[in-house]
């Protein structure tokens, strides 16, 4: 039975809403705004109980990141998605059969349904809460950067925290927050396996016998172990020159870059005695991987890339290159991509909510 007085018109569709503080009654079978017995799987961030389809739409309208929702007609569960069919996620979007569910994109619903939260300007990290018909407040719901962690809890020390990244479909990731006692805390990705690079202190210029380093390379060479890497949280670009959490024996070696001063390689052809510079990127256990189209370039004198070996997931990349002196930096900025198949121990980081 309909008790309501409010009516929303959508072309030929009429939605009848109960003007009750606790319940909204709807007839989903008559809606052209929804797709029946379908859902968008794997990309919902928040699930809430909603008494009626319209209530689910209102929940979504109050969250800037919510682009669509799945509603379970059986138990009233409202799954709010950070992607839609028209604005996809990084992992792709495709409807799947789901008996008893309806799916709808939030752009189909009028902002006035959100009441005082209509056209709100709350950030992606917060939720709009209606004060009255024309006023609202923004309530924090998750943190997306170390500065936000500090804002929510000023006493937070340096350490591992769970963040949600808006530019990666609200991907939940473990990030080490450094310099939390300053006004500019920084984000680092902890590496369960130290990432190792070596610039051997030997030469074999013409492949006629090894000697110590000579010429401009004298005094160089060394090894490095990276335990954490600095990342720009907005796009997960690695600052390859940051050695805050690296151990070096001598010469500074950039992250994800192999180097040696071993042999001449003519016209990009590997010499008979090969290269000796190596670096292994190993992101296993971080939930991240090197993007598939990441490339490297031979640089320096008489340089060459001997090999680049990637794991199937892209979490491990082994580089081997060199020259006189020769090295192989990434062709463009080294950026990471999510590896959602990895399960990270929940207790390994702290969850902070505003």
Residue pairs with C-beta under 8 A, 6 or more apart in sequence:
1 25
2 16
2 18
2 25
3 18
3 19
3 20
3 25
4 16
4 17
4 18
4 19
4 20
4 25
5 19
6 16
6 17
6 19
7 14
7 15
7 16
7 17
8 14
8 15
8 17
8 110
8 112
8 113
10 32
10 33
10 108
10 110
11 32
12 32
13 30
13 31
13 32
13 33
15 26
15 31
15 54
16 25
16 26
16 27
17 24
17 25
17 26
17 54
18 24
18 25
18 52
22 51
23 51
23 52
24 51
24 52
24 53
24 54
24 55
25 52
26 52
26 53
26 54
28 34
28 36
28 53
28 71
28 73
28 102
29 36
31 53
31 102
31 104
33 104
33 108
33 109
34 53
34 71
34 102
34 103
34 104
35 95
35 102
35 103
35 104
36 101
36 102
37 97
37 98
37 99
37 100
37 101
37 102
38 95
38 96
38 97
38 98
38 101
38 102
38 103
39 70
39 79
39 95
39 96
39 98
39 101
39 103
40 68
40 70
40 81
40 83
40 84
40 85
40 93
40 94
40 95
40 96
40 103
41 96
41 98
42 91
43 81
43 82
43 83
43 89
43 91
43 93
43 169
44 69
44 70
44 79
44 80
44 81
44 82
45 65
45 80
45 81
45 82
45 164
45 170
46 63
46 66
46 79
46 80
47 77
47 78
47 79
47 80
48 56
48 59
48 77
48 78
48 80
49 75
49 76
49 77
49 78
50 56
50 59
50 71
50 76
50 77
50 78
51 76
52 76
53 71
53 73
53 102
53 104
54 113
55 78
56 69
56 71
56 78
56 80
57 69
57 104
57 106
57 109
57 113
58 113
58 114
58 115
59 66
59 69
59 78
59 80
60 66
60 68
60 69
60 78
60 80
60 106
60 109
61 106
61 109
61 111
61 113
61 114
61 117
61 118
62 114
62 117
62 120
62 122
62 127
62 128
62 129
62 130
63 80
63 127
63 128
63 141
64 120
64 122
64 123
64 124
65 82
65 124
65 166
65 170
66 80
66 81
66 82
66 106
67 81
67 82
67 83
67 84
67 87
67 105
67 106
67 107
68 81
68 83
68 84
68 85
68 103
68 104
68 105
68 106
69 78
69 79
69 80
69 81
69 103
69 104
69 106
70 78
70 79
70 81
70 98
70 101
70 102
70 103
71 77
71 78
71 79
71 101
71 102
71 103
71 104
72 78
72 79
72 100
72 101
73 100
73 101
73 102
74 100
82 89
82 169
82 170
83 89
83 93
83 169
84 93
84 105
84 106
84 107
85 93
85 95
85 105
86 105
86 107
89 169
90 168
90 169
90 337
90 338
91 169
91 338
91 340
95 103
111 118
111 119
112 118
114 120
114 128
114 130
115 130
115 133
116 130
116 131
116 132
116 133
116 134
116 135
116 136
117 128
117 129
117 130
117 136
120 128
120 136
120 138
122 128
122 136
122 138
123 138
124 144
124 166
125 140
125 141
125 142
125 143
125 144
125 148
125 164
125 166
125 354
126 138
126 139
126 140
126 141
126 354
127 138
127 139
127 140
127 141
128 136
128 137
128 138
128 139
129 136
129 137
129 138
129 139
130 136
131 137
139 354
140 152
140 353
140 354
141 353
141 354
142 164
142 170
142 353
142 354
143 149
143 152
143 161
143 163
143 164
143 352
143 353
143 354
144 163
144 164
144 165
144 166
144 233
145 163
145 187
145 233
146 161
146 163
146 175
146 177
146 178
146 180
146 185
146 186
146 187
146 233
147 184
147 185
148 354
149 156
149 161
149 163
149 177
149 180
149 185
149 352
150 156
150 177
150 180
150 185
151 354
152 352
152 353
152 354
153 352
156 177
156 180
156 350
156 352
157 180
157 181
158 176
158 177
158 178
158 179
158 180
158 181
159 176
159 177
159 180
159 349
159 350
160 174
160 175
160 176
160 177
160 190
160 348
160 349
160 350
161 174
161 175
161 176
161 177
161 349
161 350
161 351
161 352
162 172
162 173
162 174
162 175
162 349
162 350
162 351
162 352
163 172
163 173
163 174
163 175
163 187
163 233
164 170
164 171
164 172
165 171
165 173
165 233
165 236
167 234
167 235
168 236
168 338
169 338
171 287
171 338
171 340
173 287
173 288
173 338
174 190
174 286
174 287
174 344
174 348
174 349
175 187
175 188
175 189
175 231
175 233
175 349
176 187
176 188
176 189
176 190
176 228
177 185
177 186
177 187
177 188
178 185
178 186
178 187
178 188
178 244
179 185
179 186
186 230
187 230
187 231
187 232
187 233
188 228
188 229
188 230
188 231
188 244
188 245
189 228
189 229
189 231
189 283
189 286
189 288
189 336
190 227
190 228
190 286
191 226
191 227
191 228
191 229
191 282
191 283
191 286
192 284
192 285
192 286
193 282
193 284
193 285
194 225
194 226
194 227
195 225
195 226
195 229
195 255
195 256
195 279
195 280
195 281
195 282
196 223
196 224
196 225
196 226
196 278
196 279
196 280
197 223
197 224
197 226
197 253
197 255
197 257
197 258
197 259
197 278
197 279
197 280
198 222
198 223
198 224
198 276
198 277
198 278
198 279
199 220
199 221
199 222
199 223
199 251
199 253
199 259
199 260
199 261
199 277
200 221
200 260
200 262
200 276
200 277
201 212
201 213
201 220
201 221
201 222
202 210
202 211
202 212
202 213
202 221
202 262
202 276
203 210
203 211
203 212
203 213
203 214
203 217
203 261
203 262
203 263
203 324
204 210
204 211
204 262
204 263
204 273
205 214
205 262
205 263
205 264
205 324
206 263
206 264
207 263
207 271
207 272
207 273
212 218
213 219
213 220
213 221
213 261
215 261
215 324
216 325
217 261
217 324
217 325
220 250
220 251
220 261
220 325
221 250
221 251
221 261
222 248
222 249
222 250
222 251
222 253
223 248
223 249
223 250
223 253
224 243
224 246
224 247
224 248
224 249
224 252
224 253
225 246
225 247
226 243
226 245
226 246
226 255
227 245
227 246
227 247
228 244
228 245
229 238
229 239
229 240
229 242
229 245
229 255
230 238
230 239
230 242
230 244
231 237
231 238
231 239
231 336
232 239
235 335
236 288
236 335
236 336
236 337
237 333
237 334
237 335
237 336
238 255
238 256
238 333
238 334
238 335
238 336
240 254
240 255
240 256
240 257
240 329
240 330
240 334
241 254
241 255
242 255
243 252
246 255
253 259
253 279
254 329
255 279
255 281
255 334
256 279
256 281
256 290
256 317
256 319
256 329
256 330
256 334
257 279
257 319
257 327
257 328
257 329
257 330
258 275
258 277
258 278
258 279
258 319
258 320
258 321
258 322
258 327
258 328
259 277
259 300
259 321
259 322
259 325
259 326
259 327
259 328
260 275
260 276
260 277
260 321
260 322
260 323
260 325
260 326
260 327
261 322
261 323
261 324
261 325
261 326
262 273
262 274
262 275
262 276
262 277
262 322
262 323
262 324
263 271
263 273
263 274
263 275
263 302
263 322
263 323
263 324
264 271
264 302
264 323
264 324
265 271
265 275
265 302
265 303
265 304
265 322
265 323
265 326
266 302
268 298
268 304
269 304
270 304
270 306
271 304
274 306
275 304
275 306
275 320
275 321
275 322
275 323
275 326
276 322
277 319
277 320
277 321
277 322
277 326
277 327
277 328
278 318
278 319
278 320
279 318
279 319
280 316
280 317
280 318
280 319
281 290
281 316
281 317
281 318
281 319
282 315
282 316
283 289
283 290
283 315
283 316
283 336
283 339
284 315
284 316
284 342
285 342
285 344
286 315
286 339
286 342
286 344
287 338
287 339
287 340
287 342
287 344
288 315
288 336
288 337
288 338
288 339
289 313
289 314
289 315
289 336
289 337
289 338
289 339
290 310
290 314
290 315
290 317
290 334
290 336
290 337
291 314
291 335
291 336
291 337
292 314
292 337
294 317
294 330
294 331
294 332
294 334
294 335
295 330
295 331
295 332
296 305
296 308
296 319
296 321
296 328
296 329
296 330
296 331
297 305
297 328
297 329
297 330
297 331
298 304
298 305
298 321
298 323
298 326
298 328
299 326
299 327
299 328
299 329
300 323
300 324
300 325
300 326
300 327
301 323
301 324
301 325
301 326
302 323
302 324
302 326
303 321
303 322
303 323
303 324
303 325
303 326
303 327
303 328
304 321
304 322
304 323
304 326
305 319
305 320
305 321
305 328
306 320
306 321
306 322
307 318
307 319
307 320
308 317
308 318
308 319
308 320
309 317
309 318
310 316
310 317
310 318
311 317
313 339
313 341
314 337
314 339
315 339
315 342
319 328
321 327
321 328
